[in-house]
Amino acid sequence: MTEVNVTMTESAAKRIAKIIASETDKNALRISVEGGGCSGFSYKFDLTGDRQDDDIVIERDNARVLIDQMSLVYMEGSEIDFVDNLLGQSFQIKNPNAVASCGCGTSFAI
């Protein structure tokens, strides 16, 4: 079994739980890493009801996050957070592996 070194803040867990509670066929937030974005890689957030065999599951306070094995390589040691400030509301990934990121917080470079 793969040891997961990705965490979720209380704020993120509350927001995810609230979102999936209002969805009938979705029970998790899938976070994946894709090529692209202004810094090389970008995070993709999707609601899902489908868990894949190789997904890593992170749970906290009725919130469930799914991360595939390939994305986990890029997200090792990261913290999933939900921020609500003057700039708006968004999920943010605090990734210690990222050497550069963009202002929007969804794109990064390793």
N, C-alpha and C positions, 0 to 999 in steps of 0.2 A: 504494500500500500504506500502511496506517495504521501510524504509529509507535506502538509500545506502550510506555507509561510505567508499567507495573505489574510489580512484581517478586515473586519468591517466595523466602523464606528457605530455608536448607539444611534446617532442622527441618521446614518444611512439605513440601518436596520428598520427604524421606525418608518422612514419614507417608503422603503421597499415593501414592508408589510402592508402599509396603507394602500399602495398601488395594486398589489396582487389580491388584496381582499376585495377589490371592486371588479376583478376580472373573473369570469366564470370558468374559462378554460386555460388560464395561465396560473402557474404556481411558483414561478421563479424569475429572477432577472439574470439573463445570460450576458456575461461580459467577455468580449473577445478582442484580440489584437489583430489589426489588419495592416498591410502595407499601405502607405499613402499618408495624407495629412501634410501639413506644412513643415513638420520636423522628421518625417520618415515613416513613422508608425502612428496609428490612431486607434483609440478605443471605440468599440461599438457596443451599444447597450440595446438589448432586445428583451421583451417579455416572452416567456415560453412556457409551454406545458410539457415539453419533450426533453427528457434527460437522456443523454447519450452514454454509452458504456464507459467511455474514457473521461467523462466529466468529473471534475473535482467539485464537491458540494461544500459551501460555507453557509452555516446557519447561525442565526442569532435572533432572539426575540420574535419568532414567527416569520422571519425573513429568510429567504433562500437565494443564494447566488450560485450560478453554475459557471465554471471556467473550464474550457477544453485544455488538454495537455499541452498543445502547441502554444497557446496564449499564456499558460502558466509559466513557461520558460521566460517570457518577457516581463511577467508581473511578480516574480519571486520577491518576497519581502514587502510588497505593496500594502497600502491601507486604502480601503474604499470608504469614501466620505460623501456626505450630502451637505452642500453649502447653500444657505439662503441669506443673501446679502443684497446690497444696493445694485449689484450687477445682475441679479436674478437668482434663480434656483438651478442647481445642477449637481449631478454626481461628479466627483473628482477622484482621481486615482493619485495617491501620493506614492510615487514609484522611486525607490532609492537607486534603481539601475539607470534611470533616465539621465543623460548628460546634458540634454537640452529639451526644452518644451516650448510650446507656443502660448500665447496669451489666453487662448480659449480653454486651455487645460485638457484638451482631448487628443492632442498630438504630441509625440515625444521622439527622441532619438536615443539610441544606446551605443 
